[in-house]
Amino acid sequence: MVEYWTRRAVPGAVVQADGRTAVTDANGVFSVEVPMGTVSVKVTHPQFHDYVTSMNITAQRPFNAGELTVQSRVRAL
């Protein structure tokens, strides 16, 4: 998990996927086991806008969701 503009890791984000929950580590990395099929994913963090997506998991093996990005709630003036 990284911030959209700076590409910095986002630690402490809560990731909910198919009723399971994980928290990103200091490097913005998380792991959660989900069943095959379409999975809804929601990421929340108090300093960032919520991120919601769905993924189609097609195999029962480790699935790399790639780099998810969130946008900061802080706006430059």
N, C-alpha and C positions, 0 to 999 in steps of 0.2 A: 504494500500500500504506500503510495507516494502522493505528495501534494502536486497538483496539476502544473502550476507555474514554476515552482522551484525544483521539482523532482526530488525533494527531500523525503526521507522515510517518515511515516506517520505512526509513531508508537501509541499504544493504548486505544486504538480504534476497536469498537465492538463489531464483530462480523457475525450475522445471523444467517444461517443457510438451512432450510428445510427443518426448522425447529431445533437446530443445534447452534451452539454459540462458541466463538473463539475470540481471543483478543490479540491484536498485533503486538509483536515484540519490539525491541529497540530498533530493529532494522525494518520494521513495517511488515514483517512476515507472519503468516498465520497458517494453520492447518486445521481442517475440519473434515470429518468423514460424512459423506452423504450417499444416498442410494442413487442408482442409475435413473435417468429420466430428466425431466425439466425441473430445475431447482431454482427457487427464488432466493436472491442474495440481497441483504441490506447491510450497509455499513454506516455506523453512527459514531460521532466524536463531537464533543461540545464545541470545538474550535473550527469544525468543518461542516459544510452542507452534507446532508444525508446522500448516500449513493445507493441506488436501487437498480438491480439488473436481474436477468434470468440467464441460466446456463443450461445447456443440454449435455448431460453426462452420459456418454455412450459406452463406457467400459468400466469394469470393476478393477481399476488399477489406480495408482496415484495420478491425479489429473491436475495439471498446472493451469490455474486460471489466468496466468500471465500477470501483467502489472496493472493493478486497479488504481485509478487516480481519483482523488477527492479535491474539492476546491475549498479554500479557506473562506471563513465568514468575514475576515478582515478585508476591508477595501482600502486601496491607496487613495489618497486625496490629491 
